[in-house]
Amino acid sequence: MTKRIIGSYGSEEEAVNAVNNLEIQGYKPNDISIITNKDKTTKIKKDTDANIKSGKPGPKNNESFIDKVKRVFTDDITDPYEQLLELGVAKEDAKTHQGELKSEKFLVVVENK
């Protein structure tokens, strides 16, 4: 199932408000995710039950130890479009919002049904 981006938000508070509005509209918390490249998501974790997903690339199965160390010490972020696709975002949404992920905004997404 692909995910549809509902909106892009510059702060945790705005993302939390968007999640709360979606829940009022009838979305279940397990159908809502927030994707961001930011490490600090304390308010979101505290104030919502939404899934939080990192747009930062994770380790690859065939990645060598040197590659893992290199990834920690460099700002080598893969293509945001590819990151969003890997997280299940629809192609059109990924194309439209890739710059926002790179700008460390909070993308609120829901499961397409």
CNS distance restraints for C-alpha pairs under 8 A (distance, minus, plus):
assign (resid   1 and name CA) (resid  88 and name CA) 7.25 0.50 0.50
assign (resid   1 and name CA) (resid 111 and name CA) 6.86 0.50 0.50
assign (resid   1 and name CA) (resid 112 and name CA) 6.52 0.50 0.50
assign (resid   1 and name CA) (resid 113 and name CA) 7.71 0.50 0.50
assign (resid   2 and name CA) (resid  88 and name CA) 5.05 0.50 0.50
assign (resid   2 and name CA) (resid  89 and name CA) 5.49 0.50 0.50
assign (resid   2 and name CA) (resid  90 and name CA) 5.53 0.50 0.50
assign (resid   2 and name CA) (resid 111 and name CA) 6.24 0.50 0.50
assign (resid   2 and name CA) (resid 112 and name CA) 5.82 0.50 0.50
assign (resid   3 and name CA) (resid  88 and name CA) 5.65 0.50 0.50
assign (resid   3 and name CA) (resid  89 and name CA) 4.50 0.50 0.50
assign (resid   3 and name CA) (resid  90 and name CA) 5.83 0.50 0.50
assign (resid   3 and name CA) (resid 109 and name CA) 6.08 0.50 0.50
assign (resid   3 and name CA) (resid 110 and name CA) 5.44 0.50 0.50
assign (resid   3 and name CA) (resid 111 and name CA) 4.53 0.50 0.50
assign (resid   3 and name CA) (resid 112 and name CA) 5.42 0.50 0.50
assign (resid   4 and name CA) (resid  89 and name CA) 6.05 0.50 0.50
assign (resid   4 and name CA) (resid  90 and name CA) 6.17 0.50 0.50
assign (resid   4 and name CA) (resid  93 and name CA) 6.69 0.50 0.50
assign (resid   4 and name CA) (resid 109 and name CA) 5.35 0.50 0.50
assign (resid   4 and name CA) (resid 110 and name CA) 5.45 0.50 0.50
assign (resid   4 and name CA) (resid 111 and name CA) 6.35 0.50 0.50
assign (resid   4 and name CA) (resid 112 and name CA) 6.18 0.50 0.50
assign (resid   5 and name CA) (resid  89 and name CA) 7.26 0.50 0.50
assign (resid   5 and name CA) (resid  93 and name CA) 6.21 0.50 0.50
assign (resid   5 and name CA) (resid 107 and name CA) 6.60 0.50 0.50
assign (resid   5 and name CA) (resid 108 and name CA) 5.83 0.50 0.50
assign (resid   5 and name CA) (resid 109 and name CA) 4.21 0.50 0.50
assign (resid   5 and name CA) (resid 110 and name CA) 6.58 0.50 0.50
assign (resid   6 and name CA) (resid 107 and name CA) 7.49 0.50 0.50
assign (resid   6 and name CA) (resid 108 and name CA) 5.56 0.50 0.50
assign (resid   6 and name CA) (resid 109 and name CA) 5.35 0.50 0.50
assign (resid   6 and name CA) (resid 110 and name CA) 7.03 0.50 0.50
assign (resid   7 and name CA) (resid 107 and name CA) 5.86 0.50 0.50
assign (resid   7 and name CA) (resid 108 and name CA) 5.56 0.50 0.50
assign (resid   7 and name CA) (resid 109 and name CA) 7.35 0.50 0.50
assign (resid   8 and name CA) (resid  15 and name CA) 7.86 0.50 0.50
assign (resid   8 and name CA) (resid  97 and name CA) 7.87 0.50 0.50
assign (resid   8 and name CA) (resid 100 and name CA) 7.10 0.50 0.50
assign (resid   8 and name CA) (resid 105 and name CA) 6.36 0.50 0.50
assign (resid   8 and name CA) (resid 106 and name CA) 5.62 0.50 0.50
assign (resid   8 and name CA) (resid 107 and name CA) 4.57 0.50 0.50
assign (resid   8 and name CA) (resid 108 and name CA) 6.45 0.50 0.50
assign (resid   9 and name CA) (resid  14 and name CA) 5.84 0.50 0.50
assign (resid   9 and name CA) (resid  15 and name CA) 5.73 0.50 0.50
assign (resid   9 and name CA) (resid 105 and name CA) 5.65 0.50 0.50
assign (resid   9 and name CA) (resid 106 and name CA) 5.02 0.50 0.50
assign (resid   9 and name CA) (resid 107 and name CA) 6.39 0.50 0.50
assign (resid   9 and name CA) (resid 108 and name CA) 7.88 0.50 0.50
assign (resid  10 and name CA) (resid  14 and name CA) 6.99 0.50 0.50
assign (resid  10 and name CA) (resid  15 and name CA) 7.87 0.50 0.50
assign (resid  10 and name CA) (resid 104 and name CA) 7.91 0.50 0.50
assign (resid  10 and name CA) (resid 105 and name CA) 5.03 0.50 0.50
assign (resid  10 and name CA) (resid 106 and name CA) 6.29 0.50 0.50
assign (resid  11 and name CA) (resid  15 and name CA) 6.46 0.50 0.50
assign (resid  11 and name CA) (resid 105 and name CA) 7.15 0.50 0.50
assign (resid  11 and name CA) (resid 106 and name CA) 6.98 0.50 0.50
assign (resid  12 and name CA) (resid  16 and name CA) 6.09 0.50 0.50
assign (resid  12 and name CA) (resid  41 and name CA) 6.98 0.50 0.50
assign (resid  12 and name CA) (resid  43 and name CA) 6.40 0.50 0.50
assign (resid  12 and name CA) (resid  44 and name CA) 6.21 0.50 0.50
assign (resid  12 and name CA) (resid 106 and name CA) 7.18 0.50 0.50
assign (resid  13 and name CA) (resid  17 and name CA) 6.23 0.50 0.50
assign (resid  13 and name CA) (resid  43 and name CA) 7.31 0.50 0.50
assign (resid  13 and name CA) (resid  44 and name CA) 7.69 0.50 0.50
assign (resid  14 and name CA) (resid  18 and name CA) 6.26 0.50 0.50
assign (resid  15 and name CA) (resid  19 and name CA) 6.26 0.50 0.50
assign (resid  15 and name CA) (resid  34 and name CA) 7.71 0.50 0.50
assign (resid  15 and name CA) (resid  44 and name CA) 7.59 0.50 0.50
assign (resid  15 and name CA) (resid 106 and name CA) 6.39 0.50 0.50
assign (resid  15 and name CA) (resid 107 and name CA) 7.65 0.50 0.50
assign (resid  15 and name CA) (resid 108 and name CA) 6.71 0.50 0.50
assign (resid  16 and name CA) (resid  20 and name CA) 6.19 0.50 0.50
assign (resid  16 and name CA) (resid  43 and name CA) 7.83 0.50 0.50
assign (resid  16 and name CA) (resid  44 and name CA) 5.95 0.50 0.50
assign (resid  16 and name CA) (resid  47 and name CA) 6.86 0.50 0.50
assign (resid  16 and name CA) (resid  48 and name CA) 6.65 0.50 0.50
assign (resid  17 and name CA) (resid  21 and name CA) 6.17 0.50 0.50
assign (resid  18 and name CA) (resid  22 and name CA) 6.26 0.50 0.50
assign (resid  18 and name CA) (resid 108 and name CA) 7.40 0.50 0.50
assign (resid  19 and name CA) (resid  23 and name CA) 6.29 0.50 0.50
assign (resid  19 and name CA) (resid  32 and name CA) 7.21 0.50 0.50
assign (resid  19 and name CA) (resid  48 and name CA) 7.30 0.50 0.50
assign (resid  19 and name CA) (resid  50 and name CA) 7.29 0.50 0.50
assign (resid  19 and name CA) (resid 108 and name CA) 7.29 0.50 0.50
assign (resid  20 and name CA) (resid  24 and name CA) 6.31 0.50 0.50
assign (resid  20 and name CA) (resid  48 and name CA) 7.60 0.50 0.50
assign (resid  21 and name CA) (resid  25 and name CA) 6.31 0.50 0.50
assign (resid  22 and name CA) (resid  26 and name CA) 6.52 0.50 0.50
assign (resid  22 and name CA) (resid  27 and name CA) 5.57 0.50 0.50
assign (resid  23 and name CA) (resid  27 and name CA) 4.72 0.50 0.50
assign (resid  23 and name CA) (resid  28 and name CA) 6.09 0.50 0.50
assign (resid  23 and name CA) (resid  29 and name CA) 6.88 0.50 0.50
assign (resid  27 and name CA) (resid  31 and name CA) 6.57 0.50 0.50
assign (resid  27 and name CA) (resid  32 and name CA) 7.30 0.50 0.50
assign (resid  28 and name CA) (resid  32 and name CA) 6.93 0.50 0.50
assign (resid  29 and name CA) (resid  48 and name CA) 7.82 0.50 0.50
assign (resid  29 and name CA) (resid  49 and name CA) 5.50 0.50 0.50
assign (resid  29 and name CA) (resid  50 and name CA) 5.05 0.50 0.50
assign (resid  29 and name CA) (resid  51 and name CA) 7.64 0.50 0.50
assign (resid  30 and name CA) (resid  49 and name CA) 7.34 0.50 0.50
assign (resid  30 and name CA) (resid  50 and name CA) 6.14 0.50 0.50
assign (resid  30 and name CA) (resid  51 and name CA) 6.67 0.50 0.50
assign (resid  31 and name CA) (resid  50 and name CA) 7.65 0.50 0.50
assign (resid  31 and name CA) (resid 110 and name CA) 5.55 0.50 0.50
assign (resid  31 and name CA) (resid 111 and name CA) 5.45 0.50 0.50
assign (resid  32 and name CA) (resid  50 and name CA) 5.28 0.50 0.50
assign (resid  32 and name CA) (resid  51 and name CA) 6.34 0.50 0.50
assign (resid  32 and name CA) (resid 108 and name CA) 7.17 0.50 0.50
assign (resid  32 and name CA) (resid 109 and name CA) 5.82 0.50 0.50
assign (resid  32 and name CA) (resid 110 and name CA) 4.65 0.50 0.50
assign (resid  32 and name CA) (resid 111 and name CA) 6.85 0.50 0.50
assign (resid  33 and name CA) (resid  50 and name CA) 5.28 0.50 0.50
assign (resid  33 and name CA) (resid  51 and name CA) 4.43 0.50 0.50
assign (resid  33 and name CA) (resid  52 and name CA) 5.65 0.50 0.50
assign (resid  33 and name CA) (resid  53 and name CA) 6.94 0.50 0.50
assign (resid  33 and name CA) (resid 108 and name CA) 5.87 0.50 0.50
assign (resid  33 and name CA) (resid 109 and name CA) 5.21 0.50 0.50
assign (resid  33 and name CA) (resid 110 and name CA) 6.26 0.50 0.50
assign (resid  34 and name CA) (resid  50 and name CA) 6.87 0.50 0.50
assign (resid  34 and name CA) (resid  51 and name CA) 6.16 0.50 0.50
assign (resid  34 and name CA) (resid  52 and name CA) 4.87 0.50 0.50
assign (resid  34 and name CA) (resid  53 and name CA) 6.05 0.50 0.50
assign (resid  34 and name CA) (resid 106 and name CA) 6.28 0.50 0.50
assign (resid  34 and name CA) (resid 107 and name CA) 5.43 0.50 0.50
assign (resid  34 and name CA) (resid 108 and name CA) 4.57 0.50 0.50
assign (resid  34 and name CA) (resid 109 and name CA) 6.13 0.50 0.50
assign (resid  35 and name CA) (resid  52 and name CA) 6.03 0.50 0.50
assign (resid  35 and name CA) (resid  53 and name CA) 4.75 0.50 0.50
assign (resid  35 and name CA) (resid  54 and name CA) 5.61 0.50 0.50
assign (resid  35 and name CA) (resid  55 and name CA) 6.01 0.50 0.50
assign (resid  35 and name CA) (resid 101 and name CA) 7.81 0.50 0.50
assign (resid  35 and name CA) (resid 106 and name CA) 5.84 0.50 0.50
assign (resid  35 and name CA) (resid 107 and name CA) 5.05 0.50 0.50
assign (resid  35 and name CA) (resid 108 and name CA) 6.55 0.50 0.50
assign (resid  35 and name CA) (resid 109 and name CA) 7.58 0.50 0.50
assign (resid  36 and name CA) (resid  52 and name CA) 7.83 0.50 0.50
assign (resid  36 and name CA) (resid  53 and name CA) 6.61 0.50 0.50
assign (resid  36 and name CA) (resid  54 and name CA) 5.29 0.50 0.50
assign (resid  36 and name CA) (resid  55 and name CA) 5.39 0.50 0.50
assign (resid  36 and name CA) (resid  56 and name CA) 7.85 0.50 0.50
assign (resid  36 and name CA) (resid 101 and name CA) 6.16 0.50 0.50
assign (resid  36 and name CA) (resid 104 and name CA) 5.94 0.50 0.50
assign (resid  36 and name CA) (resid 105 and name CA) 6.04 0.50 0.50
assign (resid  36 and name CA) (resid 106 and name CA) 4.93 0.50 0.50
assign (resid  36 and name CA) (resid 107 and name CA) 6.35 0.50 0.50
assign (resid  37 and name CA) (resid  54 and name CA) 5.53 0.50 0.50
assign (resid  37 and name CA) (resid  55 and name CA) 5.00 0.50 0.50
assign (resid  37 and name CA) (resid  56 and name CA) 5.48 0.50 0.50
assign (resid  37 and name CA) (resid 101 and name CA) 6.50 0.50 0.50
assign (resid  37 and name CA) (resid 102 and name CA) 7.20 0.50 0.50
assign (resid  37 and name CA) (resid 104 and name CA) 5.13 0.50 0.50
assign (resid  37 and name CA) (resid 105 and name CA) 7.44 0.50 0.50
assign (resid  37 and name CA) (resid 106 and name CA) 8.00 0.50 0.50
assign (resid  38 and name CA) (resid  54 and name CA) 7.61 0.50 0.50
assign (resid  38 and name CA) (resid 104 and name CA) 5.69 0.50 0.50
assign (resid  38 and name CA) (resid 105 and name CA) 7.71 0.50 0.50
assign (resid  41 and name CA) (resid  45 and name CA) 6.28 0.50 0.50
assign (resid  42 and name CA) (resid  46 and name CA) 6.12 0.50 0.50
assign (resid  43 and name CA) (resid  47 and name CA) 5.83 0.50 0.50
assign (resid  44 and name CA) (resid  48 and name CA) 5.62 0.50 0.50
assign (resid  44 and name CA) (resid  50 and name CA) 7.85 0.50 0.50
assign (resid  45 and name CA) (resid  49 and name CA) 6.95 0.50 0.50
assign (resid  45 and name CA) (resid  50 and name CA) 7.78 0.50 0.50
assign (resid  45 and name CA) (resid  52 and name CA) 7.86 0.50 0.50
assign (resid  53 and name CA) (resid  87 and name CA) 7.87 0.50 0.50
assign (resid  55 and name CA) (resid  80 and name CA) 7.46 0.50 0.50
assign (resid  55 and name CA) (resid  83 and name CA) 5.84 0.50 0.50
assign (resid  55 and name CA) (resid  84 and name CA) 6.82 0.50 0.50
assign (resid  55 and name CA) (resid  87 and name CA) 7.68 0.50 0.50
assign (resid  55 and name CA) (resid 101 and name CA) 7.08 0.50 0.50
assign (resid  56 and name CA) (resid  77 and name CA) 6.79 0.50 0.50
assign (resid  56 and name CA) (resid  78 and name CA) 7.90 0.50 0.50
assign (resid  56 and name CA) (resid  83 and name CA) 7.31 0.50 0.50
assign (resid  57 and name CA) (resid  77 and name CA) 6.81 0.50 0.50
assign (resid  57 and name CA) (resid  78 and name CA) 6.69 0.50 0.50
assign (resid  57 and name CA) (resid  83 and name CA) 6.84 0.50 0.50
assign (resid  59 and name CA) (resid  63 and name CA) 6.68 0.50 0.50
assign (resid  59 and name CA) (resid  68 and name CA) 6.91 0.50 0.50
assign (resid  63 and name CA) (resid  67 and name CA) 6.02 0.50 0.50
assign (resid  63 and name CA) (resid  68 and name CA) 6.69 0.50 0.50
assign (resid  64 and name CA) (resid  68 and name CA) 6.39 0.50 0.50
assign (resid  65 and name CA) (resid  69 and name CA) 6.33 0.50 0.50
assign (resid  66 and name CA) (resid  70 and name CA) 6.04 0.50 0.50
assign (resid  67 and name CA) (resid  71 and name CA) 6.10 0.50 0.50
assign (resid  68 and name CA) (resid  72 and name CA) 6.47 0.50 0.50
assign (resid  69 and name CA) (resid  73 and name CA) 6.55 0.50 0.50
assign (resid  70 and name CA) (resid  74 and name CA) 6.03 0.50 0.50
assign (resid  71 and name CA) (resid  75 and name CA) 7.28 0.50 0.50
assign (resid  71 and name CA) (resid  76 and name CA) 6.51 0.50 0.50
assign (resid  78 and name CA) (resid  82 and name CA) 7.38 0.50 0.50
assign (resid  78 and name CA) (resid  83 and name CA) 7.08 0.50 0.50
assign (resid  79 and name CA) (resid  83 and name CA) 6.38 0.50 0.50
assign (resid  80 and name CA) (resid  84 and name CA) 6.19 0.50 0.50
assign (resid  80 and name CA) (resid  98 and name CA) 5.11 0.50 0.50
assign (resid  80 and name CA) (resid  99 and name CA) 7.13 0.50 0.50
assign (resid  80 and name CA) (resid 101 and name CA) 6.41 0.50 0.50
assign (resid  80 and name CA) (resid 102 and name CA) 6.24 0.50 0.50
assign (resid  81 and name CA) (resid  85 and name CA) 6.34 0.50 0.50
assign (resid  81 and name CA) (resid  94 and name CA) 5.37 0.50 0.50
assign (resid  81 and name CA) (resid  95 and name CA) 6.04 0.50 0.50
assign (resid  81 and name CA) (resid  98 and name CA) 5.10 0.50 0.50
assign (resid  82 and name CA) (resid  86 and name CA) 6.16 0.50 0.50
assign (resid  82 and name CA) (resid  94 and name CA) 7.95 0.50 0.50
assign (resid  83 and name CA) (resid  87 and name CA) 6.39 0.50 0.50
assign (resid  84 and name CA) (resid  88 and name CA) 6.51 0.50 0.50
assign (resid  84 and name CA) (resid  89 and name CA) 5.45 0.50 0.50
assign (resid  84 and name CA) (resid  94 and name CA) 5.61 0.50 0.50
assign (resid  84 and name CA) (resid  98 and name CA) 7.34 0.50 0.50
assign (resid  85 and name CA) (resid  89 and name CA) 5.13 0.50 0.50
assign (resid  85 and name CA) (resid  90 and name CA) 6.73 0.50 0.50
assign (resid  85 and name CA) (resid  91 and name CA) 6.62 0.50 0.50
assign (resid  85 and name CA) (resid  94 and name CA) 6.49 0.50 0.50
assign (resid  89 and name CA) (resid  93 and name CA) 6.55 0.50 0.50
assign (resid  89 and name CA) (resid  94 and name CA) 6.04 0.50 0.50
assign (resid  90 and name CA) (resid  94 and name CA) 6.11 0.50 0.50
assign (resid  91 and name CA) (resid  95 and name CA) 6.15 0.50 0.50
assign (resid  92 and name CA) (resid  96 and name CA) 6.22 0.50 0.50
assign (resid  93 and name CA) (resid  97 and name CA) 5.96 0.50 0.50
assign (resid  94 and name CA) (resid  98 and name CA) 5.55 0.50 0.50
assign (resid  97 and name CA) (resid 101 and name CA) 6.71 0.50 0.50
assign (resid  98 and name CA) (resid 102 and name CA) 6.57 0.50 0.50
assign (resid  99 and name CA) (resid 103 and name CA) 6.22 0.50 0.50
assign (resid 100 and name CA) (resid 104 and name CA) 6.45 0.50 0.50
assign (resid 100 and name CA) (resid 105 and name CA) 5.56 0.50 0.50
assign (resid 100 and name CA) (resid 106 and name CA) 7.98 0.50 0.50
assign (resid 100 and name CA) (resid 107 and name CA) 7.91 0.50 0.50
assign (resid 101 and name CA) (resid 105 and name CA) 5.61 0.50 0.50
assign (resid 101 and name CA) (resid 106 and name CA) 7.26 0.50 0.50
assign (resid 101 and name CA) (resid 107 and name CA) 7.30 0.50 0.50
